[in-house]
Amino acid sequence: MSAPVLRIEKLRKSFGAEIVLEDITFTVPEHTATVFIGASGSGKSTLLRCINLLEQIDDGVIKLDGQDISAADVNPDEVRKKLGMVFQSFNLFPHMTVLENIILAPTKVQGVSQDEAVDQAFKLLERFGLRDKADQYPDRLSGGQQQRVAIIRSLARSPRLLLLDEITSALDPVLVNEVLSTVRELKSEGMTMVLATHEMGFAKQVANEVCYLHQGRILEWGAPEEILEAPKRAETREFIKRVHDAGRL
């Protein structure tokens, strides 16, 4: 394994008196996909927001390529230039076309020229089968298309690490696969990713490692077949059983 892109050590996060993440420690090697699973409220989304510095941690260290990005003197905006994040909701600007949404950050935040940003955007749209949607507004697209545009928007920033937070949760079941196929393609090309998902079958397909979060703590961590097929902890086994019963694995 190569040196880790992301290293988190003893991360702790609370909201008031409620501890939502406790003693979180893990690494994400380059060109791997780490998938977090767990019940709603287990801390998956909060963890991704902490990595993207949208939430301030109470204790611990977050390192990106060896740099402590959780240090008090770090500029979060500079760190976010190296990160891509796709949320549960698409968060596209409704008054901008697909193309305008995609080139906004490269031109306004990263200083990429308009021509270069447009050229890159068209290449990404072509690659993911959305070239003909460049001049459409988000409300003219299906949910699956909007989420794929949100992924493309993150990729346009050439992120070192891509964070995906329950990206299919707002989609109809019919639209889920078109989004997941996009992520599979990114995985095959070596994108380094951290994902939170309820799609256990998808987690099994794309994950190098699966982490089960329970009440803000990592209870199990390992290869997909270990965690999803032969979990050691009783809590994990119960969660996987519920997933099976719901037809999600």
Number of C-alpha atoms within 10 A of each C-alpha: 8 9 12 18 20 23 20 19 15 14 19 22 23 16 10 7 6 8 14 20 25 19 16 18 16 17 15 23 18 19 21 23 26 27 26 27 28 22 16 12 13 20 25 27 20 19 24 21 18 17 25 24 18 13 13 15 20 15 15 17 19 26 18 20 16 12 15 16 21 24 13 9 8 12 12 15 12 12 16 20 17 16 20 23 23 23 20 17 17 20 13 19 14 12 11 15 18 27 21 19 22 30 25 19 18 23 17 11 14 13 10 16 13 14 11 12 22 20 12 18 25 18 15 20 21 14 12 19 12 17 16 10 18 19 12 14 19 24 13 12 14 13 20 23 20 22 28 25 28 24 26 24 27 22 23 21 24 16 18 20 27 23 26 22 23 20 26 25 15 16 18 12 10 8 16 18 15 15 21 18 14 15 20 15 13 18 18 11 10 12 21 22 27 23 24 24 22 20 18 19 14 18 23 19 11 22 23 19 21 26 24 25 24 22 17 23 18 21 15 17 18 16 15 23 15 14 22 24 13 12 20 12 11 10 15 21 16 12 18 23 14 14 19 12 10 9 10 13 18
